[in-house]
Amino acid sequence: MPQGNWFRSDSGTRWFFDAGAPSLDFAYLGGFPDDAFGPASGLPGAGWDGLLLPADLGDWLSERYEGLGSAPTERELLDARSLRDAIARLALCAADGHTPDTRDVDLLNLYAATPDVPPSLAGGSRQAGAGRLRVGQAMSSVARDAVTLFSTVGFLGEADRRIKRCAADDCGLVFHDDSRAGSRRWCSMPKCGNRAKVRAHRARAAATRFPDN
Ligand SMILES: [Zn+2]
């Protein structure tokens, strides 16, 4: 399954952000409040919504799940938006060490309790379930991913926290660090990582030229 989303920032730059988990990528379709991140987050501006139309949901899902049977309905879009917003709020709690709202946990569990996308082994003579996948099953898979994620990382600021904010102060995007060493610091190396390296390099160079004593 492809991970991550392409964004076009207000300045028109197109950039790729892998939030480290399918459920977090889903939350980034407009689920986070406008004030959740800094000005350099690179997300589209205020009022942007990646799930405005049923077709937006259909596009995102069909890039990730094969055999979607029919286009999402308005009702399914509304459900998807409420799931998206709940995952975003839970992700902020996990990143900032806050206790989550029980209503968000209940909502997530409700979606996760319905049938999800069944696993299938490639290489058979026919594609199992082709064209019969329901939107609700895909939503359940997204919800189950979030349940597994938040169950694993917890909410109250454990030392080895794997849900992090980008280390750039003016960005602060939330992601799941799924690197083996747990050493991911940036939302994206081209966007924030290199910027920070350049700043650090300049600071070192200035310190060499103008030593304190
Ligand atoms: Zn960043």
Residues whose N, C-alpha, C, O or C-beta is under 5 A from the ligand:
A	BS01	ZN	C166 A168 C171 G172 L173 C187 S188 C192
